[in-house]
Amino acid sequence: MTNFGGWAMPLQYTSIREEHLAVRQAAGLFDLSHMGELRIRGKNAQALVQAVVARDIAKLAPGRAQYTVLCNEQGGIIDDLLVYAEEDGYFLVVNASNQDGDDDWIHRHAGDTSVENIGRRTALIAVQGPLAVEIVQSLADRELGGVRYYAFVDGAVGGIACRISRTGYTGEDGFELFCGNDQALALWNMLLEHGRDRGLKPAGLGARDTLRLEAGMRLYGNDMDDRTTPFEAGLAWTVSLEKDFIGAAALRKAQQPSRLLAGAKMLDRAIPRHGYPVIHDGQPVGAVASGNISFTLGHGIAMVYAPPTLSSVGTRLAIEVRGTGAPAEVVALPFYKRSHPK
């Protein structure tokens, strides 16, 4: 167990490598109940969400979800989140350590629109991997094959009322299941029992981090913060500058950043870590945002901040590991990619 933003979280159950490979080859079970959930309702719900998130959600149909960011007036990222469109409003899934701050920020702009923080009473369990859909389907009360990527349905899994969302943070197919706290243990045990013969293993924060890094998914606090713009973080696709939102004016002036997030592949056995200096021609030019060993690819990988001129695929860099410049090469993100369901 480890402290993660004030939450006691499982770092690993067996080993990070074993859990990582289980997700890539079969399925992994994650307890993500620390994540925050906000519900926004009322006649002005869409206008409020449009004002606080950077992406245009006007055409987001009920039953679909989008990834986007909350920005401050300077264009810095307050948080990255998922926006779920409901029939009568929106359901936001935010980072655990940011949930109270996000709630306060949105309330500040809410007027008479209802904003409810339901994170403390909502559990979230994820099943991820090539066999994840099969495992969840074996317990679900409805056909899940037609649920598209970044779509969701409300139903039951093993008789437990759940929001069943085809989303995840591993680069694999699967579902994230939202339920009440009082039902979480029963749901966890049921999934574990039904998935065990299919290779399902509990997976902790360690594997979640190595999996999301391979998939090029950003981690708030490591890869971005409120001083980082979406353009620096490689998240321009989450920004709709044709609409007005908090931070839009600043971002319209910040489309040519002085640094960019890029992927880097280690060319020796060195393992990069957060904060390690990035070197070019003997001079520091940036830093590692996230770095680790890739259990799937068999070498070290990192997301690094570097000047745009040094962020092109094929550029040779060095990453300072224990006082030595370990050779690295800029590669395209994500490091690992599977084909997503339509």
HELIX and SHEET records of a PDB file:
HELIX    1   1 ILE A   16  GLN A   25  1                                  10    
HELIX    2   2 ALA A   45  VAL A   52  1                                   8    
HELIX    3   3 ALA A   96  ASN A   98  5                                   3    
HELIX    4   4 GLN A   99  ARG A  108  1                                  10    
HELIX    5   5 GLY A  119  ARG A  121  5                                   3    
HELIX    6   6 ALA A  132  GLN A  137  1                                   6    
HELIX    7   7 ASN A  181  GLY A  195  1                                  15    
HELIX    8   8 ARG A  196  ARG A  198  5                                   3    
HELIX    9   9 LEU A  205  GLU A  214  1                                  10    
HELIX   10  10 ALA A  236  THR A  238  5                                   3    
HELIX   11  11 ALA A  248  ARG A  252  1                                   5    
HELIX   12  12 PRO A  308  LEU A  310  5                                   3    
SHEET    1   A 2 THR A   2  PHE A   4  0                                        
SHEET    2   A 2 TRP A   7  MET A   9 -1                                        
SHEET    1   B 6 PHE A 152  VAL A 157  0                                        
SHEET    2   B 6 ILE A 160  SER A 165 -1                                        
SHEET    3   B 6 GLY A 174  GLY A 180 -1                                        
SHEET    4   B 6 THR A 122  GLN A 128 -1                                        
SHEET    5   B 6 ALA A  27  ASP A  31 -1                                        
SHEET    6   B 6 LEU A 200  PRO A 202  1                                        
SHEET    1   C 5 ALA A  65  CYS A  71  0                                        
SHEET    2   C 5 ILE A  77  GLU A  86 -1                                        
SHEET    3   C 5 GLY A  89  VAL A  94 -1                                        
SHEET    4   C 5 GLY A  36  ARG A  41 -1                                        
SHEET    5   C 5 SER A 114  ASN A 117 -1                                        
SHEET    1   D 7 LEU A 260  MET A 266  0                                        
SHEET    2   D 7 HIS A 299  ALA A 306 -1                                        
SHEET    3   D 7 GLN A 283  SER A 294 -1                                        
SHEET    4   D 7 PRO A 277  HIS A 280 -1                                        
SHEET    5   D 7 ARG A 316  VAL A 321 -1                                        
SHEET    6   D 7 THR A 324  VAL A 331 -1                                        
SHEET    7   D 7 LEU A 260  MET A 266 -1                                        
END                                                                             
